[in-house]
Amino acid sequence: MLRGLFGEAPGHEFMVLSMWQSAAEHGKYRTERVERLALRAQIEADIDSLTGDIVQLEPSWTV
């Protein structure tokens, strides 16, 4: 992971953004490790739903 950002909306909604070198690198982390981390953190007690998507960065927007 290159960078990450955490945000909170009014109520009980949160957004976590993470920047990866490639979709392949993100896929390596997501598949096995999130399941293990979820078990260790016992997230079932705190999280109603968890979704995600991959968005391509527009290179011309970077500084």
Secondary structure, DSSP 8 states (H G I E B T S, - for coil): --EEEEEEETTTEEEEEEE-S-HHHHHHIIIIIHHHHHHHHTGGGT-S----------GGG--
